[in-house]
C-alpha cells in the first residue's frame, strides 16, 4: 500500500478545481479539491517551517497542525504537536499508524510546495531559493500553475527585489490578471507600470489584458492611469498604446472614471490614431458635463 501511495504523488490543483484559504492569521486553514483528490490544512496557532521549506521545524505550545490528503481512495493524515519541547508527528495511512519515514517526508515536502502554490505561505523561504536557482525566470516557471493570490505574493517580492529585466515586468503584468481581488490586481499593475515597455506589443497585451479583468471602475481607471503616465512619448508606439489603452477605457461604466482616464491621456494625444481612439471613447460618455470636460481637455492640447 505504501508503495502504491508513493506512486500517486500529491494532490495538485492544476486546471479545474477549487481552493479556499485564510492564512493571514496564526489560526489558519487552507484547502483545495479536484475531481480526484482533496487536501485540508488546519492550524490553531504559530507554525515554523525549516529553513529549506521542506518540513515543519516546530509548533508552539498547545498548537496543532493537521494535514489530511484524500487521493484515489486513500487517506494520509499527519498531526504535528509539541510534546516536552520536541516536535511530535502522528502519521496514519487509511486510519493505520505508520512511522514517519523517508517516503512520508518526501510526500510532505511536496505537499508544502503545493501549499505554497495555493496560498503563498512559504514565499519568504521559497522566493530566495528560486531566485538563487534561476532568478525571476525560475519564479515565473514555479508560479505558472499557482493561484492568483500566490502569484500576487511572489510578484510583490519580485518588484521589491530590484532584479527585474524589461521582459520580467511584462510577466508580472500577466500574473496580475489571475489575482482574484480587483484592488490587488490594480496594486500590482500600478506598481509595475513604470517598468513595462509599452512600445512592445506583447507587453501592452499582457498589461491591458490584466486591466480588462478588473471589474471595478475605480480600480480599472487607476491601472489605466498608471500606464498612461508611462506611455511612449510619440510616434507609432504612442498610437498603438492609445488604441490599446482607450479601447479598454471605453469599457468603463462610470462616466466620471472614464473622463478621468481621458483627461489624463489628453496631453499625450498627438497622433491621428490616438485622437481617433480618444474621440471614440469620449462618445461613450453619457453625461454631457463629463463628456465636455474630456473633449475640452483634448482641444486644449491642439
N, C-alpha and C positions, 0 to 999 in steps of 0.2 A: 504493500500500500504506500509506504513512504517513497519508494522509487517512482511509483506512478504519480504521486503528488509532485515530486521534484520535476518530472517531465511536464507538468501542467504550466509551470511558471506562475506569475502573479496575475491577479485580476486587474487588467489595464483598461482604462476608458479611452479607446481610440475610435473615433467616429460616433455612432449613435449610443446614447446612454444618458444617465442623469447624475448630477452631483449636488451636494449641498455641504456647506461648511460654516463654522463660526470659530475662527481661530484667532480672534482679536484679544481674547481674554485667557487668563490662566485656566479657567474652566472652559474646555473646548471640545468640539466634536467635528468630525468630517466623515463623509460617506460618498460612495459612488457605486453605480449599478449599471450593468449591461444585461442583455438578454441571457447571458450565460453565467454571470457571477455577480457578487456584490461584496462590498467591504464596509466595515464600520469601525471608526476610531473614536474613542471617548476617553477623556481625561478630566479629573476633578481638581487638577492643580498643576504646579510647575513641573515640566519635564525637561531635562537637559540631555542633548544628544552628544555623541562622541565627536571629536574634532574632525574626523573624516566623514561624518554624516552617515555612517553605516550601521549604527546601533544606538541604543539608549545608554547613556552614561550613568544617570541617576534620576530618581524621582524624589520629591520632597516627602517629609513625614506625613503619613496619612493620605498620600496621593496614590491613586490607582490609574494606570493607563491600560486600557483594554483594546485589543485589536482582534477583530473577527473577520475572516475571509471565508465565504462560501463559494466554491468553484467546482463545477462539474459534479455535483452531488456530494462533495466532500467539504468538511468544515475544519479550518485551522483557527485556533484561538491562543493568544498569549496575553497574560496579565502580568504587568510589571508593578511591583510594590517595593517599599523599603522595609527591610527586616534587620534589626540590630545594626543599623548603619550601613548595610550592604544592599545592593540591588538584587531582588528576587524575581525569578521568572517562573510562572506556572504555564506550561505549554501543553496543549492537548490537540489531538487529531481525531476527528469524529468521536469526540467525547472520551477518548482514552489518553491518559497522561503519557508524555514522552519526554525523553531527555532533550535538552537544548544542545543539539549537536551542530556540526558544520553545515548540514543541509538546512536546518532551521535558521541558522544565522544568515545563510545566503538568501533564503526566502525573505527574511525580514529586511535585509539590506535593500532588496529590490522593492519591497513594499514602501520603504522610506523614500525611494526615488519617486515612486508613483504618488505618494502623499504630497511630495513637493510639487509634482506636476499638477496636482489638483488644487493645492492651496498656497503654494509658495512658502510653506512653513520653514523649510530648511534652506531658504535662499541665502541667509548670512554665511552659511557653510559652503553650499554648492556653487554659489556665484564665484567665489575665489578659486575653487577647484577648476571650474570651466574656463575662467579667464586665463589661468596658468596653463591649462592644457591647449587652448587654441584661440584665446581672445574672444572678441564679440562673435565671431563666426561659430565658435563652439556653443556659446549661449543660445544663439538663434537656432542651431540644429537641435539642441536639447529641448528647447521650448516649442518645437514645431507642433507637437500634439498636446501641449499643456492647456489648461484652462485659461480663459481671458484674465482672471484675477492673478494667476501665477505669472502670466506674461507681463501684466502691468507692474508687478513687483520687480521682475528682472529688468524691465525697460527702464524703470526709475534708477535702478542700480547702474545700468549701463550709462544713462545720462549723467550720473554723478561721477562716473569713473574717469572722465576726461580722455578716454581712449577710443573714441568713435571716429571712423572714417566717414566719408561722404555717403557711401553706399549703406553703411550701418544705420544712419539716420533714417533712410528710406525704409529699412526693415522695421525699425521701431514704429514708424508711422503705420505700417501694415499691421503690427501687433495690436495697435490701438483699436482697430476695427472689431476685434474679438472680445474686448472688455465689455462687461455687462452694463455697468453704470455710466450714464451719459457724462456726469461730471468728471469721472476718472478718464474716460475717453478724451474729453476736452483738455484735461490737465496734461496728459501725455502729449497730445498734439501741440498744444501751445508751448510746451517745454522744448519739443524737438524742432519746431518750425524754423528756428534760426539756423539750424544745421542742415536742413533739407535743401537740396539743389533743385529748385522748381523749374529750372530750364530743361531738366531731364524728364522725358515723358513718363518713364516708369515711376519716378519719384512723385510726380504730380498725381498719377493714378493711385498710388499707394496712399498718399495723404488724403486726397479728396474722396477716395473710396471709403476711407475710415470716417471722414466727416459725414458722408451720406448715411452712415449707420447710427448717427446721433439723432435721436427722435426729438429732443427738446430744442426749441427755437433759440433760447438764450445760449445754451452750450454750443450749438452748431454755429451761431454767429460768432461766438468767442473764438472758436477754432478757425473759422474763415478769416477773421481779422488778424489773427496771429500769422497766418500765411501771407495775407496781403502786405503786412509790414515787412516781409522778407521776399517780396515778389521780384522777379527780374526787372531791371531798370528800364529796358526799352527793347524795341525790335521784335522779331518773330517770337522769341521766348516769352515776352510780355503778352503778346496777343494770344499765344497758346495757353498761358496761365490764366488770362482773363476769361477765356471761353470755359475752361475747367472750373474755375472758382465761381464765376457768376451763374453758370448753369446749376451748380449746387445751391447757391444762394437763392435762386428762383424757387426752390422747393420749400423755403422757409415760410411758414404760415403767417407769422407775426409781421404786420406791416412795419412796426417800429424796428424790429431786429433786421429786417430786410433793408430798410432805409439806412440803418446804421452801417451795415456792410457796404452799401453803395457809396455813402458819403466818405467812408474810409478809403475806398478804392479810387474815388474821383481824381485825386491828384496824380494818379498813375495811369489814367485812362488817356493814352496818347495815340494809339494805333486804330485803324479802321475796324479791325475785328474786335478790339477791346470796346470801342464805343458802341458797336452793334450789340455786343453781349450786354453791355451796361443798359442800353435803352430797352432791350428785350426784357431784362429783369425789372427795370423801373415800371414798365407797363403792367406788371403783375401786382403792383401795389394798389390795393383798393382804396385806401384813404387818400383823398385829394391833397391834404396837407402834407402827408408823409411823401407822397409821390412828387409834389412840388419841391420839397426840400432836396430830394435826391436829384432831380433834374437841374435845380439851381446850382447844386454843388458841381455838376458836370459842366454847365455853361461857364462858370467862373474859371474853369481851367483852360478854356479855349482861347 
